[in-house]
Amino acid sequence: MKASLYIANWGKVARVVTIVLCVLIIGVVCLHSLEEIHYLKSFYPSMFSVEETFYASGVEFFKVLIISLPLYVIIRICLAFLGRSRKAR
């Protein structure tokens, strides 16, 4: 009985760690996209107007969305399993 509780607790810890890692990855991807726009705007100011920067930010938004959507799904699955484990008590 104690071994199964010990394994169950490690499963919860693994799920929480997975959620934290996914959130960190999403944050890093967002910061990278922000820095990419900043780089383009600061090093090529004559080539980028405000309108082009707006469109570049739209492209970066969709890149972040495509990259982070699977991570949101993983977070949701982990939260569902954590919720079920709480109800099982």
Residue pairs with C-beta under 8 A, 6 or more apart in sequence:
8 85
11 81
11 85
12 82
12 85
15 78
15 81
15 82
16 78
16 82
18 74
18 75
18 78
19 75
19 78
19 79
22 71
22 72
22 74
22 75
22 78
23 75
25 68
25 71
26 64
26 68
26 71
26 72
29 64
29 67
29 68
30 64
30 68
33 60
33 61
33 63
33 64
34 60
36 60
37 53
37 56
37 57
37 60
40 48
40 53
40 56
41 48
41 53
48 56
